[in-house]
Amino acid sequence: MRPISYSRATAVADAVAAVAADPTSDFLAGGTTEIDLLRQNVLLPRRLVDINDLPLTEIEDRPDGGLYIGALARMSKVAAAPAVRERYPMIAEALELGASAQLRHMASMGGNMMQRVRCGYFRDAMSPCNKRDPGSGCSALDGFNRGHAVLGVSDHCIATHPSDVAVPLTALGARIHTEGPRGRKVYAIDDFFLLPGTTPHLEHPLEHGELVVGIEVPGMPAARTSRYLKVRDRESYEFALASVAGALAMTDGVISDVRLALGGVATRPWRAHRAEEVLRGATADAEAFRRAADAELAAARTTPLNAFKAELARRTMVRVLETLTRTESRS
């Protein structure tokens, strides 16, 4: 039994100060992933600072038509919010497909941004894992890696990022707000999730004691016509083999704006910049969709067990684009 001390914070500054002062401490929000990792001896904090009393649960309108979502807003509350469902249907869909109802009632939006990978080797304290024990090696490279990433991988890590809702947030170019020992910071979401490179244990650019306090979603008319499609081994309570978040706007059959991001196939929520470049200004048809998907997956680095993911991601992207085109044409 490892002793763990526990305290509750009622102010953001107090929570930040408490964790920043102790390198063995960590924040505790919904705990839906963190408690599992504590039980598995993957995380070994000596102190937990409970932040659930902090006033970070708001869902507020922004002047640009966007939203600001407090880090402690529960996933179920955000998914049910009329402003989210009307302006950003792909966010609501991703949240509802992300976990069981029980977990969605507990899990927080900020915690979701910080959740750790689902790689079985990361969660097995006996297996070499560069994320858990830097420099020890990556067991997944030559192990069972059917569910692992094909984009953004390195020779040090091929673990797939697990979040669903981070995928549409990445497509939308959301910004992550934090409070830390050096004050307020705002990160573009592409900068918030780090590629593994040679340092897979560093998943975010945050310093110790820096707390996610909110998520800013920019206003975007195209997001009203958006979808999140998740393909998985079973219909419920399962992580994505491939997922796509997409938003689309057209003028006379030509794509004027498009936002795409992939999940389940990359080491971080993956903005499909190459596909977007192919699609902007193109006629909205199956040929353009296939060209865009091929351009994005050209960089895929696969193993014999997960090679199917590249083709699955291509087909999922095309299907989302076809669905959005039909929806946009009827509006």
N, C-alpha and C positions, 0 to 999 in steps of 0.2 A: 504494500500500500504506500503510495507517495502522498505526503501531506500537501494540500493546496489551500492557501488562504484565499478568502473571498471578501469582497467589499462591494458596495453599491454607490454609484456616483449620481448626483442630482444636477450637476452642471457640467457642460462640455469641458470647460477649463479644468475642473477638478479631475475629470476622467483622464484627460490628456496628461496632466501633471503626475497623476498616480502611476500610469503606465510608463511614461517617459523616465521616471525616476528609478525604475526597477527593470533591468534587462531581462529578467526571468518572468515578467508579467505579460498579460494579454487582455484584450477587451473580450467581453462576452455579451452577445446580443441574443438572437433566437436560439443559438447553440445547436441547430439541427445537424451541422457537420462537425463543429468543434468538439462536441461531447463524444461523438464516435471516435475521433482521432485521439482524444484523451484516453479513452478506454483501450485503444489499440497501441498505446505508448508511442504514437507517432509525434504528437505534440506533448511537450514536457514542461509546461509553465508551472512555476511555484506560486503564482498569484493570479487570480482572475478578478477583473474589475467589471462588474455588471453595469451595462449602460442603458438598460431598458427604461429607466426613469427619466432619461434625457428628452427634452422637448424637440424631437426630430421626426415627427410622424406626419407632417403636413403634406398635402398635395395642392400646390398653389399655381394659379395662372401666371404666366409671364407676359410682359407687354408685346412680345413678338408672336403671341399665340401659342407659345410653348408651355412647358410645365416645369416646376421645380418639385421634386419628390424627396421628402426627408428620408434619411438613411434608415430610420427605424419604422418606416411605413411597412406594414406586413404585405407580403406578396398578394394575399387574397384581397386585401383592401384596395390595392392599386389596380388589380385586374378588374374589380367591380366598379371602379370610379367612372362615372359617365364621361368625363373629359378624356380619359384614357381610351375608352371603348370607341368614342366618336372620332377622336383625332388621330389615334395611334392603335388601330385594331391589332396590328402585329405584336405590340407589347402585351396587350391583354391575352392574345392567343398563346404567346410564349410562356407567360406566367401560368396559365391554366394547364399547359402541357408539361410544366416543369417539375411537378412533384405531386404527392398525394394531397388531398384536401387538408389533412391534419398538419402536414409540414407547411403548406402554404399559409395556414393560420398563424404559425410560429415564426417562419423564416422572414428575415428583414431584407429590404432591398440593398442596403449597404453590405450586409453579410453575404448576400449572393455575389456581389462584386468581388468579395475576398475569399470565396470558397476555394478549397484546395482540390487538386485533381483526383479522379477516381481510379487511377492506375493501381492495380492490385499489388504491384511490387512496391509502390510508395507506401501502401497501407500495411505491408508485411515487414515488421521491424527486423526480420532476419535476412531479407533480400537486399543486395546492393542497390542503392538508389541515389543518384546525384541530387535529387530534390531534397531528400531527407538527410542525406549524409554526403555533402559535397566531396567529389573526388573518389567516391567508392565505386562508381560505375553505373551503368544502366542495364538492369536485368531484362528490360522489355525489348532491347534491340535484337536479341537472339532468342527471346522467350515467346510467350503467348501474347501476341500483340494485335489480335484481330480488331479490337476496338480502338486502337491507337491512331495517332495523327498521321496525315500524309502531307500536310502543309505546315510550313514554319518549323520543321523539325531540325534537329542537329544530331551530331554524333554523341551528344551527352544526354539527350532526352527526347522522347517521342510521345509523351503523355498528352492526351486530349483535354482541352479545357472543357469543364462540365456544364457551364451555365447555359440555360436557354435564354433568359431575358437579356443577357449581355449581348446576344446576337442582334436583335433589333435595335438595341441602344447603340451598337457599333455602326449599324447601317445608317442610323440617323445622325451620327456624329455627336453623341451626347458628351457632356462634360461632367467630371467627377469633382465634387467640392470636398475639401478636407480641412480639418483644424489640427495643428500639431504644435510642437515646441517652438517652431518658427512662425506661427500664425497661420492665416488662411492661405490655402493654395487651391488652384483650379487646374485640373489636368484634362486635356483632350483624351477621349477614351482610347484612341490608338496609342497614346503614350502611357496610359495607365496599365495596360496589359503588356508585359515584356515577353519578347521571344526568348526561348531557353538559351540559345547560343552556347557559350562555355560556362554560363552561370545559371543553370536552371533553378537553383534554390532561390533566386531573386525573381519573384513573379510580378512585383509592383515596384515603383520608384519611391515608395513611402519610407520615411525614417521611423525608427521605433518610437511609438507613442503618437504617431499621426493617425487620426481617426477620420474615416469617411463620414461626412455629415449630410450629404445630399447629392442628388443627381439632377442635372439640368438637361432637359430635353428641348432642343430648339424647335420653334414653330416651323412647320413644313407642310404646305397644302397637299403635296403628293402623298404624304403619310396617311391621309384619309382613305386612299386606295392602297392598302397594304395587306400582306399576309405573312404568316409564319407557318411553314410546313416542316414537320418533324417526322423522320423515318427511323423506325426502331424495331428491335426484334419482337417486341410485344406491344400491345396497344396502350398499356398504362404502366405508370411507375417504372419507367425505364429511360436510360440515357440515350441520346441521339446517336445513331450510326452516321447520319447526315441530316442537317437541317439548313433551311434557307429562310432568311427574312428579306422581304422585298417590298419596295414602294415604287409606284410608276405613275407618270403623267404623260399624256399624249396630246398632240395637236395634228389633226387630219391624218391619223395613222402613223405619225412619226413620233418617236420617243423624245420628249423634251426634257424630262428629268427622270432619273432612276437611281435608287439606292439599294444595294445588295450586300448581304453579309452571310457568311457560312458558319455553321456550328457542327460539332461532332467530328470534324475532319482536320482540325488544326490545333496547334498548341496554345492558341489564344482565339478569342472571337475574331473572325477573319473578314475584314472588309474586302469585298471583291472589286478592287479598283480597276483591274484589267478588264473585267467583264463590263463594268460601267462605262469605260472608255469606248469599248466596241459598240455599246448600245445607244449612247447619246447621239441623237441625230439620225439614227437608223430607222428603217421601216420596221414596225413591230410585227415580225413574222417568225416562223419556226427556224428558218435558216439563220437569221440574226441571233436568235436565242442560242442555237447550237454553237455558233462561232464564239459568242461571248463566254459560254460555259467552257469550251475547249481552251480559250485563251487563259481563263482563270486557273484551270486544273493542269495546265502544261507544266507547271513547276512541281507537281505532286511527286513526292518521294515515297515509294511504297515498299512494303515487304510482301512475301508470298501470302501471308495470312490476311493483310488488310488492303490488298490491291483493288478489291472490289469497291472500296470506298470512293475512289476517284470517279469511276463510272456512275456510282450511285449519286454522288454530289452533282455531276453533270445533269443527270436526268431530273433530279429534284429541282435544280435551278431552272431548267427549261419548263418544268411543270408549273412552278410558281409564276414565271413570266407569262405563260399562256393563260393562267387563271387571272392574273392581274389585267392582261389585255382585254379579256372578255368582260371583266368587271368595269374597266374604264370605258369601253366602247358603249356599254349600256347606260353610263351615267350622264 
